[in-house]
C-alpha cells in the first residue's frame, strides 16, 4: 500500500471527523429568539446569539428566549394552544370568585436576557413562563379585578379592565422576569350556576329599571304635550275673546248719534213709533 493511498484515507477520515464535529457544534437559533450561552468552565457568556446558525463548542449549552411576540393562552377549551381547561378563578369587589379565560402577548427584553438567565439559574424562557409566571398570574390579575364587581367583569367595560391588567403585569413581570407584556386580556367569563343565576337576576332588575325609566320619560313627555296643548287652547280662547271685544268696540264706535237718529226716523216710517236705545230699535205699537 503506497503512501499516497494512506494519505488519502487519512484526509478523508479527518474530513469526516471534522464534518461530524461541525454538525455537533452547530446550533440553530430560530427566528424570533435569542440564545444565552453557558458552559461549566466559563459560566454565562455575556453576548447572546441572534437568530441563525452558530458554531458552539460541545461543552457549551444554548438556552433560548423569545424576543418576538409570544402568546400565553389559558382558556376553558383547548383552542389557541391552551392545554385543555386552563381557565382560573379571580376575585371581585363584591367578594365573588369568577372563572375566566385569559391570554397574554409578551416577549423577553433582549438587553436583560443574560441577567434573567443568571437570576433563574439556567432556566430557559419557556421554563420561566411555565414554572414561575403562570403561578403568579392569578394573584396579579386579582389585584386588578378586586376593584371591579362581578357584573363589571362579566358585562362591563372589559377594555378598561384589560388595559389595567396589562399595565399591572407589565410593571411586575418586567422587573421580576425581564418580560415585556404587550397585551393581556380576559377573553371569556365562565360563571358557575349560582353566579349565572345572580347575573341573570341582576340583568333582569337592570332591564326593569331601564323600562321604568323609559316609561317615566314617556309619561313626562305626554304630560308636557298635554300642558302645551291646554295652554295653546287657552291662548286661542283669549285671542278669540279679545277679537270679539275689539269687534264690538269698533262697531260701537261707528254708531254715532246722527246714525241712531236716522235709524229711528227710518223705523218710524216703516213700523210706527220706534225708539232707538243703544243701537237697538224698540217698537211701541200705537
Steps between C-alpha positions, in 0.01 A plus 500: 500500500664825392530817699259693274217260563558510877510881490166507315338278758635720782373814329157347449489394864592852610229646279238259634599569859497873427157474342366307797647748744359786292153349508528443875619854561245678280213661692195654336328798662148521350342818369368714786739352758838578652728252674689532828820293497620320813788267580616330818848641455428857399153564642252722313620670185411869503429517128181326383451319170253652257285303254688280253766224502793518743807290579496424872750286686363161613552592866271803468121504530267744320175599678235670289289803588226644279559865407208510256137510608400175668151396611406348834143366473311365800145418393222263600537298179811397305488776240803709406750280681331474838550149639144399585316700766751756629246761608544630855314697767555864591352705783252789462403807700173339616682205662427260215736268318450471127667274244663666199683410180811710448766575241820699509740621232855540629870490415829488687695826504818432294728718715393314817540141373834425668396641839166315477679174423734549796215594732307183423809278507501358152128492418416580140215732400234230471578353843487841667151559358378149584648473850503857624276735300194273495509457878463874571255591223188440709611720791624779271179507295292490821679818613310670217172308500442560872430862403206392283172323567406167348262681262777742395719206399214304342336775295665832584784699346727201432752705300568728798555199726732336243704818468551506877595130504754561221656789692513303826657189345748700292630687803528182710643265235747750358667536837473137612544298179640740237174460306315775316122442500363644177135421567301298752127439491209309647353335191211313664319478833362166625264545797380194689125429540463716810681793346315454171167529686626808683606656171164421338315651798711814479449526126123461548498767773703732279262447209199574724668815627576614146141424396362697796725793415383485138135495610559794733661692218207417271248613764698818552495575127126425476424727799709778348317454169159526672615809687616665179171411326292633791700822500453530125120450537485760778704744294265442207192571717658819633586612149146427381348688794731794441406502132127494583542783750698701251236446232226618740707803592553590136131446425397714798735775394338507156146558641471879533204706622427604143489138391269409788266790407492382140418142605220635719346709219522204258344266753209737579429535135484125461363372832344789684625641826856370551760604755866413456685406822867410476469412131202266561159607360201472740162492328202646689170404347273811467 
